[in-house]
Amino acid sequence: MPPKKRNSGTVKNTESVSPDKKEAPELSFKKHRDKDAEFVTLCKSLHVTDLVCERAWALWKTVQESMDEIDDSQKRVWGACLFVSVTDADVACFTLTQVLKAVNLNVKQFVDLVRKLDVNLDTISNKVNSALTRVEKKYDVSLALYQRFEKTCKKIFALGSDDKERETMRGCWTMFLLAKGRALQMEDDLVISFQLLLCTLELFIKRCPPDLLQPLYKSAISKVQSPPTRTSRRSQNKAKTRPVEPEVDLQLLQTLCKENECNAEEVKNVYQTSFSAFLDSMDLSRSPDFPQAKQLNQQYEEHYLKSRDIDGRLFLDGDETVLAPKVEISQVERTPKKNMPDEDVLIPPQTPIRAAMTSIQQLRGDLTSSGDQPSTNLATYFKNCTVDPTQDVLKRLETLGQAFSQRFGQAVGPRCVVLGWQRFKLGVRLYYKIMEAMLKSEEKRLSVQNFSKLLNDSTFHTSLLACALEVVMATYGESSFRTGGYNHSGAGDPVETHLCFPWILDVVDLPAFDFYKVIESFIKAEPTLSKDIVKHLETCENLIMERIAWRMDSPLFELLKQEHGGGAADQVETPASFSQPLQHNHTAADLYLSPMRPNFRVLPPESPSTPSSHTSSQPLTQPAGQTARLPKSNSLSLFYKKLYRLAYTRLKILCSYLLSSHPELEPIIWTLFQHTLQHEHELMRDRHLDQLMMSAMYAICKVKSVDLRFKSIVTAYKNLPNTNQETFKHVLISEGHFDSIIVFYNQVFMQKLKTNILQYASTRPPTLSPIPQIPRSPYKFPNSPLRVPGSNNVYISPLKSSRMSPGIMTPRSRMLVSIGESFGLSNRFQKINQMVNSSDRSFKRTLDLGSGPKPLKRLRFDVDGQDEADGSKSGRDSTLIQKLAEMSSTRSRMQEQKMKEDAESKKE
């Protein structure tokens, strides 16, 4: 009989443990005789309630009827149904790890399976979908952290006794998991989590016997203290007489940070706030010994069961439920090698942590010369104003800094307010830097130095600061688009559990329409922004145009009211201008000074003076007998130009999925869509651009007798980039009442536009709207790779910064060639020739949209059980649904479009 393993170093078998085992009544087999015995046994093993058992079984029967075939075993689908039912009911029956072990799946497989249950588009609620997104994000972060932890430990600990090393690693990792769980509400914050990991490693290294440490870390420990020797429990009382060690060993911490490309000052702050508080709570602050593994294990067990989450200790055991997908492992192994004359040197893979540390390092480096106060040049601009804005600027920063840091702490963790101040100070530096660049550009453009009106505009300053803070948070990985711009939490959730855009707008109390005005000028004023950050800001702009700017209290509606009903000089955006390129010379100053308040205008139209040098708006005066004629709003005009181009781009993609055999319908659908945005913009209030797009597509297909059902539209829509299921499942019908996209079409869209829609079936349909010219991107990427003329697969990139190492700059899937150095063997030239001459498979894969959307058997979130918006039912599969699987035409159309864009860019 093998000896029993030590209790302190192993993970308990949590399969039979339930978060509310004591509270939940025992499941009765008698009550569930109508169900499969194996299903009831699974429910009993996971300690679910009778209510959850009933709901999960009903869901299983629905899925069984709806899906043509079920690839996975019944038991696995049962597990997925139980997860959905437990999440919707918000009861604590089992943890995620427990259900994974019960059905023998890893995290990624299980998440994919749950999402497959949404065959009818009403199985997975927004609450469940949000839970799945959180699970994925947290798992990805945990996996990245553990991989870095394992790699770092190999550099720290000497190759001695494997048992001692594994025991130390297990204790360190368990303590880190516990610290992260207690210190952070946002446990998927990769950067702060990694900084906490370094704090934990610092603690274990300085308390580790010297014979277990590698020379680098043995010498890094400060001489003020000597590492303690291992002591037995009998001698622990004597050990208490040792001198008290310093709270944090700065020399050791700096070594750890240097080896991991992390900012030491930030890690020190994390240590002194969050980690020190955690140690105090564990009574470990001043103890020179290792934490008791049994105590750590027991406390983490309680946290894990309470969170109903993944058991992070399983990473240590290589448990199958937390194994990384094989595809991801192979991608890391494909890291290229640097070709040297005599040897191959491995280039470090661009792991999530390395990418985050590099981005932060680049941002901090770009802001090294920027201070926390206005520069001399910026201060001069302030003094040149008719009204000096300096004091207002400083007071505003103090107020918003307090608000930002407090809200940051509420979202991330109670002791992370200091970290919020750090982020804010970086944002202030970037804010000052961009403002100075903008004013220099304006001075050159207008030949004026008095920008009193602009610099005394509170909205301009708040927008610029918000944009700078969004860049900082995106760099730290704290702002993303996993919520799709929807920021409401589910029942029982904390008030804030993420910092995703548009969180920052709520913090600084800024309308999205005002924020949009600064984005383009911000990007143009800061050429060192990475391509990822530029794309991030562009996505922010798209979200604003799609939905956020159309919120109920948005100033956009007041501008539209003035434009349409106040005698504006021009329309918002004339259709005739669609075919023109999206070119304009409007700056942030133009956009912020352009919108008019009622009865006020910036300047009489005949005045040649520039508006930005004036300190106040002038009352609108008009000769007697003449009707007031408001000048056109630059900000509104540019907004609509971009809105139309975004709308048509998304419509074109959706048409390529669904209407490749009816290309003549695309311009007709666009005409109705554009008419709705221009003349029926009230339909956008508290709604999403794509809701109007899908409704317009269905309406035109209906009047043109093309068999396109709403379920096919929604299925294809899910494949578009940056979409959220809430867009078609949660549509405003009337005040406070939401329903599906089909109900919206029936009760709102059709009722409002019925007359206009029917005109397209007449012999004299409305004139088609011009097609907008779609640029590849409204923003130029000066540091993007440029194709070498005459080649298909050779690109060159300018050196962006001397701080960037070749290992960071090199694409992961390509070969690094250093021009001018000895290249070695001739076979390496042959490899390059083969790579250049071969077609770029990876590029073709990006154009391949995959197989068409799988047709659904029925759509069950509609009205009265009917399939169609008009209540009709289809007795046979339409030819369109058969063609959805034939995507070859879609691929060829996209490739042709790509070739046209390339040709246009060469002409430019």
C-alpha positions, 0 to 999 in steps of 0.5 A, a space after each residue: 500500500 503506497 504511503 499517503 501523500 502529505 495533506 499540505 501539498 495536494 489539492 483536495 478532491 473537490 468533486 463531491 464538495 458543493 458551495 452550498 452543500 449544507 443549504 441545498 436539500 437532498 435531491 430525491 430520485 422519486 421526484 425525478 422518475 420521469 428523467 434519465 437515471 444517469 442524468 439524475 445521478 449527475 445532478 445528485 453528484 453536483 448537489 443541484 436543487 430540484 428546481 435546477 434539475 427540472 430546468 436543466 432537464 427541460 433545457 435538454 429536451 429543448 436542445 434535443 428537439 432543436 439540434 439536428 445532431 448532437 456531436 457530444 455525449 449526452 452526459 456532456 450536454 447535460 453538464 452544459 444544461 446544468 451550467 446554464 440553469 445554475 447561472 440563470 437561477 444564480 444559485 451556488 450548487 457546484 463550481 466550474 471545475 466540478 462540472 468539468 471533471 464530471 463531464 470530462 472536458 477542459 475549459 475551452 471545450 466546455 465553453 464551446 459546448 455551452 455556446 452550441 446550445 444556443 441553436 435557437 438563439 434564445 437558449 443562452 441568456 445575456 447573463 449566461 453569455 457574460 458568465 462564459 465571457 468572464 470564464 474565458 478571460 479569467 482562464 486565459 489570464 490564469 493560463 498565461 500567469 501560470 506559464 510565466 510562473 513555471 518559466 520564472 521558477 526555473 530561473 529562480 530555483 536551483 536544480 536540487 531536490 525536486 520535492 523541495 522545489 515543487 513544494 515551494 512552487 506549490 506554496 508560492 502559487 497557492 498563496 498567489 491565487 489566494 492573494 489575487 482572489 482577496 485583493 482583486 475584484 477584477 481577477 482577469 486583470 493580467 497586469 496587476 495579477 502579474 505584479 502580485 505574482 512578482 510580489 509573492 515570488 519576492 516573499 518566497 525567495 527571501 525566505 527560501 534557503 540559499 541552497 535552493 536558489 540560483 546565483 542571480 537571486 541568491 546574490 540579489 537578496 539584500 545584505 541587511 537580511 540573510 535568508 532563513 534556514 529551514 526549521 522544524 516545527 519544534 524550533 519555530 519558537 526559537 526562530 521568532 527571536 530572529 531580527 524582523 526582516 524589511 517589509 519589501 526587499 527592493 534590491 530583490 524586487 528590482 531584480 525580479 522586475 528587470 528579469 520580467 520586463 516589469 516596472 519596479 515602481 509599479 510593483 512596489 506600489 502593488 506590494 505596499 498596498 494590496 499585497 501588504 494588506 493581504 499579508 496582514 490579514 494572514 498574519 504573515 507580514 513580519 514572520 520570517 518563515 514560509 507560510 503554512 501550506 496547509 493553512 494556505 490550501 484550506 483558505 484557498 479552498 474556501 475562496 474557490 468554493 465561494 467563487 464557483 470558479 476554476 480551481 487554479 491549483 490544478 495548473 500545478 498538477 497538469 490537470 486535463 481540465 485546465 490544459 491549454 488547447 493544442 493549437 495555442 501550444 503549437 503557435 507558441 512553438 512556431 516562434 521564429 529563429 534568428 538566423 546567425 552565421 554559426 548558430 540559431 538564437 531563439 527569439 522569445 515568443 510574444 506571450 500575453 504577458 510579454 506583449 503587455 509589458 512591452 506596450 507599457 514599457 513603450 508608453 512610459 518611454 514615450 512619456 519620459 520627457 512629459 511632466 505632471 505639469 504643463 510644459 513651458 510651451 503649453 504654459 505659454 499658450 495658456 498665458 496667451 489666452 484672453 482668459 488664462 485657463 491654467 487654474 481651471 485646468 488644474 482644478 479640473 484634473 484634481 476633481 477628475 483624478 479623485 473620481 477616476 482613482 476611486 472608481 478604479 478602486 471600486 472596479 479593480 480592488 479596494 486597495 487599488 486606489 493608489 494604482 488608479 492614481 498611477 494610471 491617472 498621472 500617466 494619462 495626465 502626461 499624455 493629455 498635456 503632450 497631445 494638447 501641446 501638439 494640437 495647439 502647435 498644429 493649430 498655430 501653424 494652420 491658423 497663424 494665431 496664438 490666442 486659443 482662449 475659446 478652445 482652452 476655456 472649453 471644459 468639454 474639450 479638456 474633459 474629452 482629451 483627458 478621457 481619450 488619454 486615460 482610455 489609451 493608458 487603460 487599453 495599454 494596461 489591458 484593462 479596457 477592452 470590448 468584451 462587453 460590446 459597449 453594453 455595461 450593465 451587470 447581471 443580478 448579484 454582480 458588483 456595481 462595476 467589475 470591469 473597465 471596458 469602454 465606455 466606462 471612462 465616459 461614465 467616470 468623467 460624465 462625458 457624452 459619447 458624441 463629445 468624446 468622438 470629436 477628439 479621437 481623430 485629432 488625438 491619433 494624428 497628434 501622437 504618431 508614436 501610438 501603436 497600431 493596436 492602440 489606434 485600432 482600439 480608438 477606432 473601435 471606440 469611435 465605431 461603438 459610439 456611432 453604432 450605439 453609445 451616441 444614440 442614448 436617450 440623453 445624448 446631445 446628438 438629438 438636440 443637434 439633429 433637431 436644430 439641423 432639421 428644424 432650425 433652418 440649417 444652411 445644409 443637410 446633415 450630409 448630402 447623399 451626393 457626397 457619398 462617392 467622395 473620399 472621406 477627406 476633411 480638414 476639421 480639427 478638434 478645435 473646429 468640432 468643439 466650437 462648431 455645435 451651436 446652442 439655441 439662439 447662439 452662433 460662433 460668428 457671422 458667416 461673412 467674418 473671416 476671423 477664426 472662432 478659436 481666438 474668441 472668448 465668448 459666443 455671439 448672439 445670433 442677430 438677423 435683419 428684420 424680416 429675414 428667417 434665422 439661418 444657422 450655419 452647418 455643424 461641422 461635428 454633426 456633418 463629420 459624424 454622419 459621414 463616418 456613420 454612413 460609411 460604417 453602416 454601408 461597410 457592415 451592410 456590405 459584409 452581411 449581404 455578402 453572406 446572405 445575398 450573393 445570388 441577389 447583388 441587385 438588392 444591396 443598393 436598394 437595402 442601402 437606400 432604405 437604410 440610409 433614408 432611415 438614418 437621415 430622416 427617421 433618426 428617432 428610431 436610433 434612440 436607445 437602439 443599435 445601428 445594426 438593428 436598423 440594418 437587419 430590419 431594412 434587409 428583411 423589409 426589402 427582401 420581403 417586398 422583392 419576394 426574396 426568401 430571406 428569413 429573419 433567423 438566417 439574418 441573425 445567424 449570419 449577423 453573429 459571424 460579423 466582427 465585434 457583434 453582441 447577441 444583445 443587439 438582436 435579443 434585447 431591442 427597445 420596443 417602448 419605454 422600459 420594454 425590450 424584446 427581440 429584433 423580430 418584435 421590433 420590426 413588427 411593432 416599431 420599424 414596419 409601423 414607422 416606415 411601411 409607406 416608404 417600404 412599399 414604394 420599393 415594390 411599385 413601378 416607380 421606386 425611390 431613387 437609389 442613394 449613392 454608395 459611399 466610398 469606403 477607405 481601408 481605414 480613416 487613420 493612417 498607420 505610419 509605422 505599418 509594414 509597407 509592401 515592396 513594389 512588384 512583390 506579393 509577400 515582402 514587406 518592410 517596416 520602419 524602425 519605430 523606436 530604439 528601445 524596441 529589441 529585434 525579438 519584440 519587433 520580429 513577426 512571430 511567423 516569419 524569418 528575421 533577416 539582417 541586411 548587411 550581415 553574413 548570412 551563412 549557408 545557401 540553403 537559407 536563401 532557398 528558404 526565403 525564396 520558397 517563402 516569398 514565392 509561395 502564396 501567403 496561406 495565412 492571409 488567405 485564411 483571414 479572407 476566408 469567412 469559413 462555411 456559411 452560417 448553419 441554418 437553424 431549425 426554427 427561431 423561437 424568440 419571436 412572437 406567438 411561436 411564428 418563424 417570420 416577422 409577419 407570422 408566416 411559416 415555411 414548409 420547406 427549406 428555401 434555396 437561400 438557406 442551401 446557398 448559405 453553405 456555398 461561400 466560395 463566391 463570398 471569398 472571391 468577392 472579398 478578394 476582388 475588393 481587396 485587389 481594388 483597394 490595393 490598386 487604389 492605395 497604389 494610386 494614392 
